[in-house]
Amino acid sequence: QKLIKEFPDKKIKVYGKYIFPVKNIVKYLTRKQKEIFTNKHVTPSEANNIYNRSKICINIHHGQSQYGVNPRFFEILGARTLQLVDRNPFIKEYFLKVFLWKTNFCQYSNHSQG
């Protein structure tokens, strides 16, 4: 939500299947910015098309990935799209040292980091 509020003039899309409690169905159906959130599973083919169409992909790892990366990391690298990825010791150790001169990703630590 913070990202969407900070960049209201940018075309931002969020993909993924998520379940959330709906307390007020009318409020949910008439909410603003409903075109931003796509609440469905994305097939590998659709994901590939999304990565290739995007200028920037944000990749947030689950806590279980602190000693590795998710498959999305490599999928976005393969699409050669700029990837904004959360700071991860595995990436620093195995990718930044090797590919420092030829990266299409950057890491961040928190929302306020510029």
LOKE-436636 format. One record per atom (N, C-alpha, C): x, y, z. Coordinates in steps of 0.2 Angstrom, whole numbers, padded with zeros to 4 digits, always signed. Layout:
<atoms>
XYZ
...
</atoms>
This chain:
<atoms>
+0004-0006+0000
+0000+0000+0000
+0004+0006+0000
+0010+0006+0004
+0014+0012+0004
+0017+0014-0003
+0019+0009-0007
+0022+0010-0013
+0017+0013-0018
+0011+0011-0018
+0005+0013-0022
+0004+0020-0020
+0004+0022-0014
+0002+0029-0012
+0008+0034-0014
+0014+0031-0013
+0020+0036-0015
+0020+0037-0023
+0018+0032-0027
+0018+0033-0034
+0012+0032-0037
+0007+0037-0036
+0000+0036-0039
+0000+0037-0046
+0005+0040-0049
+0005+0041-0057
+0008+0035-0060
+0011+0030-0057
+0014+0025-0060
+0009+0019-0061
+0010+0015-0066
+0006+0009-0067
+0009+0003-0063
+0006+0002-0057
+0008-0004-0053
+0003-0009-0053
+0006-0015-0053
+0001-0021-0053
+0004-0026-0048
+0000-0029-0044
+0002-0034-0039
-0002-0041-0041
+0002-0046-0042
-0001-0052-0044
+0000-0058-0038
-0004-0062-0038
-0004-0068-0033
-0011-0069-0030
-0011-0075-0028
-0017-0078-0024
-0017-0077-0017
-0021-0073-0014
-0021-0071-0007
-0028-0072-0005
-0029-0074+0001
-0036-0074+0005
-0036-0069+0010
-0041-0065+0011
-0041-0060+0016
-0049-0060+0018
-0050-0058+0025
-0057-0058+0027
-0060-0052+0024
-0066-0053+0022
-0070-0047+0019
-0076-0045+0024
-0075-0040+0028
-0080-0038+0033
-0086-0034+0029
-0084-0031+0024
-0090-0027+0021
-0089-0028+0013
-0093-0032+0011
-0093-0034+0004
-0094-0028-0001
-0098-0024+0001
-0100-0018-0003
-0093-0014-0004
-0090-0012+0002
-0084-0008+0002
-0079-0012-0002
-0078-0018-0001
-0073-0022-0005
-0074-0021-0013
-0080-0022-0015
-0082-0022-0022
-0081-0015-0025
-0082-0010-0021
-0082-0003-0023
-0075+0001-0022
-0070-0003-0019
-0064+0000-0017
-0060+0003-0023
-0056+0008-0021
-0052+0011-0026
-0046+0007-0028
-0043+0008-0033
-0037+0005-0036
-0038-0003-0036
-0044-0005-0037
-0045-0013-0038
-0041-0016-0044
-0040-0011-0049
-0036-0014-0055
-0029-0015-0053
-0026-0013-0048
-0019-0014-0046
-0018-0022-0043
-0023-0024-0040
-0022-0031-0037
-0026-0036-0041
-0022-0041-0043
-0024-0047-0047
-0024-0053-0042
-0030-0055-0040
-0030-0060-0035
-0031-0067-0038
-0026-0070-0041
-0027-0076-0044
-0020-0079-0045
-0019-0086-0046
-0013-0089-0047
-0011-0087-0054
-0004-0086-0055
-0001-0085-0061
+0002-0091-0064
+0001-0093-0070
+0004-0098-0073
+0012-0096-0075
+0016-0101-0076
+0023-0100-0077
+0023-0095-0084
+0019-0097-0089
+0019-0093-0095
+0017-0086-0094
+0012-0085-0090
+0009-0078-0088
+0015-0075-0084
+0018-0078-0080
+0023-0075-0076
+0029-0072-0080
+0031-0076-0085
+0036-0075-0090
+0034-0068-0094
+0028-0068-0096
+0025-0062-0100
+0025-0056-0095
+0023-0057-0089
+0023-0051-0085
+0030-0049-0083
+0035-0053-0082
+0042-0051-0081
+0045-0047-0087
+0043-0050-0093
+0046-0047-0099
+0043-0040-0101
+0036-0039-0099
+0033-0033-0100
+0035-0027-0095
+0037-0029-0089
+0039-0025-0083
+0045-0021-0084
+0045-0015-0081
+0051-0011-0081
+0055-0013-0075
+0052-0014-0069
+0054-0016-0063
+0050-0021-0060
+0053-0026-0057
+0050-0032-0053
+0052-0031-0046
+0047-0031-0042
+0049-0032-0034
+0049-0039-0032
+0054-0041-0029
+0054-0048-0027
+0056-0048-0019
+0051-0050-0016
+0051-0050-0008
+0052-0058-0006
+0057-0060-0003
+0058-0067-0001
+0054-0068+0005
+0052-0074+0006
+0049-0077+0012
+0055-0078+0017
+0053-0078+0023
+0058-0079+0029
+0062-0085+0028
+0059-0090+0025
+0062-0097+0024
+0068-0096+0019
+0068-0091+0015
+0073-0090+0010
+0079-0086+0012
+0080-0085+0018
+0086-0081+0020
+0093-0084+0019
+0093-0091+0017
+0099-0094+0015
+0099-0096+0008
+0095-0093+0004
+0094-0095-0003
+0090-0090-0006
+0088-0091-0012
+0083-0087-0016
+0077-0091-0018
+0072-0087-0020
+0066-0091-0023
+0067-0091-0030
+0063-0096-0034
+0064-0097-0041
+0063-0090-0045
+0058-0086-0042
+0057-0079-0045
+0063-0075-0047
+0068-0076-0042
+0074-0072-0043
+0078-0074-0050
+0078-0080-0051
+0081-0082-0057
+0077-0081-0063
+0070-0082-0062
+0065-0080-0068
+0066-0073-0070
+0066-0069-0065
+0067-0061-0067
+0074-0060-0070
+0079-0063-0067
+0086-0062-0071
+0085-0064-0078
+0082-0070-0079
+0082-0072-0086
+0078-0068-0091
+0073-0064-0088
+0069-0059-0092
+0073-0053-0093
+0079-0052-0090
+0083-0046-0090
+0079-0040-0088
+0075-0040-0083
+0071-0035-0081
+0074-0033-0074
+0074-0026-0073
+0077-0024-0067
+0073-0027-0061
+0077-0030-0056
+0074-0033-0050
+0076-0029-0044
+0071-0027-0040
+0072-0024-0034
+0070-0030-0029
+0076-0032-0025
+0075-0038-0021
+0077-0036-0014
+0074-0039-0009
+0076-0038-0002
+0083-0040-0001
+0086-0037+0004
+0093-0039+0006
+0093-0046+0008
+0098-0050+0006
+0098-0057+0007
+0105-0059+0007
+0108-0062+0013
+0115-0064+0013
+0117-0068+0007
+0113-0073+0005
+0115-0077+0000
+0116-0074-0007
+0112-0069-0008
+0113-0065-0014
+0120-0061-0014
+0121-0058-0008
+0127-0054-0007
+0133-0059-0008
+0133-0065-0005
+0139-0069-0005
+0140-0072-0012
+0134-0074-0016
+0135-0078-0022
+0134-0074-0028
+0131-0068-0028
+0129-0065-0034
+0133-0058-0035
+0133-0054-0029
+0136-0048-0030
+0143-0048-0031
+0147-0053-0028
+0154-0053-0029
+0156-0056-0036
+0152-0060-0039
+0153-0063-0045
+0150-0058-0051
+0144-0056-0050
+0141-0052-0056
+0141-0045-0054
+0145-0042-0050
+0145-0035-0048
+0145-0030-0054
+0148-0032-0060
+0149-0028-0066
+0143-0029-0070
+0139-0034-0069
+0134-0035-0074
+0127-0038-0071
+0125-0033-0066
+0119-0035-0063
+0113-0032-0065
+0107-0035-0065
+0101-0031-0067
+0096-0032-0060
+0099-0032-0054
+0095-0032-0048
+0099-0027-0043
+0095-0025-0039
+0098-0021-0033
+0094-0023-0027
+0097-0022-0021
+0094-0024-0015
+0092-0018-0011
+0087-0020-0006
+0085-0015-0002
+0084-0018+0005
+0085-0014+0010
+0084-0016+0017
+0077-0015+0020
+0074-0009+0018
+0068-0007+0021
+0064-0002+0016
+0058+0000+0018
+0054+0004+0014
+0057+0011+0013
+0060+0013+0018
+0063+0020+0018
+0069+0021+0015
+0073+0016+0013
+0079+0016+0010
+0078+0019+0003
+0082+0024+0001
+0082+0027-0006
+0087+0025-0010
</atoms>
